[in-house]
Amino acid sequence: MTPRRAAWHRATVVSVTAETATARRIELEVPTWPGNEAGSHVDIRLTAPDGYQATRSYSVASSGPGTRLVLAVDEVVDGEVSPFLVRVLAVGDSVEVHGPLGRFFVWTPSADPDPAPVQLVAGGSGVVPLYAMAAAHERSDDGSEFRLLYSVRTPDDVFFRRELAALRRTRVDLVHTRSAPEGDRRPPRRLVREELDRLTLGPALAPRIFVCGSTPFVETVSRWLLEAGHAPAAVRTERFGGSG
Amino acid sequence: MSFVNSGFTGRRGQRDERLPPGQTLVEDWPVLSAGPTPQVSTADWTFTITTEDGAEHRWSWDDLTGLGIEDVTTDIHCVTHWSKLAMPWRGVPLDAFFADVDTSADYVMAHCHGGYTTNVPLEDLLDGRAWVAVEAEGEPLTPEHGGPARLLVPHLYFWKSAKWLRGLQLMPDNDPGFWEQHGYHLRGDPWQEERYW
């Protein structure tokens, strides 16, 4: 696929739904959108009536050639843009979108008959671009093995719960850090190294690995992956900032 | 601008003339990297400038500190829309390293531990506008912020200030580095909003 050139587009909100208690799923119709690869992101620019503007980056949960973009935005406490997107933005509103952005933290189907397996590791809302990859894989003929390890605070904080449960070609492992669902034998706690080793594809399988989450999560997980023997070049990382 | 987002006010009072267009002031220091953080000790650290003819100039950590570390207070601007203002740094100006380097090349590729590269015009690295930085905010640079030493080119977007610096390769043409191959601008002037191509 040839790279799609990034440009500014006008988007119209076609639906907003609560994703979690603090996050919202926003579906945009972007008539001029050139399509995007799974894992890419966009800049959203808001303009106040007096011309003041603010711009933030958000991962895209959708991919492919269509003109619909799905975002899942977690509200940053005291943030500037995310509170507007989560609380105020309404169906029919317009926003400016710049993209598609990012050609490194993306997954595209392989033409290789025996492609390398793919391991996704998500912390919190870092699952958004990784969900896009798993969904793209689901729709493709790519035969690579896919696994997602998703660390989340509580069962109520899971993004794309229904969609993740419906994935047939990605094995999903959830670990809960604050409270676990009833009947879960794992006590709520942070992901530990032994679990990362056990719940992810090992270095002998030479997986391509995508890690997305907060900086401490990405630093810890990527260090453990290297210590487990994965090649640095096999590990791609993305972090979400806190500027909201 | 073709329309406004009614109901959006934004954070007022923070607009500062030192902020380039599209940037937001932050107080913390976000981390962005494409891959795992390399762990590099100062004992093993070397810095090499390689000319277009293949001539190598190399410095150890002690050589670097011997060149004279200076205080730098500067604003930094990340392409992901955050800026920090008046940030205290310490580093060695690139002019000190290039004093004895004979070159007619116009461009430089910075090479880093972990495989990261970024291209910079040589003139953007000279005349007191760029440093090999070893401290920020009064502390040695941590690994996640590019320690032990990173490039500091504060007048360009911060991806040009390559972390975990190990060398500079002089080159006649402006070949794209890592992010530049992935859609980021060849030069990256924040005042021109040279974010993407």
Interface residues (C-beta under 8 A of the other chain):
Chain A: P3 R5 A6 R10 D43 R45 L46 T47 A48 P49 G51 Y52 Q53 A54 T55 R56 S57 E80 F84 V88 L89 D93 S94 V95 H98 L101 G102 R103 F104 F105 T215 E219 S222 R223 L225 L226 P232 A233 V235 R236 T237 R239 G241 G242 S243
Chain B: M1 S2 F3 V4 N5 S6 G7 F8 T9 G10 R11 R12 R15 G22 T24 V26 D28 P30 V31 L32 S33 A34 G35 P36 T37 P38 T80 H81 W82 G114 G115 E144 F178 W179 Q181 H182 G183 Y196 W197
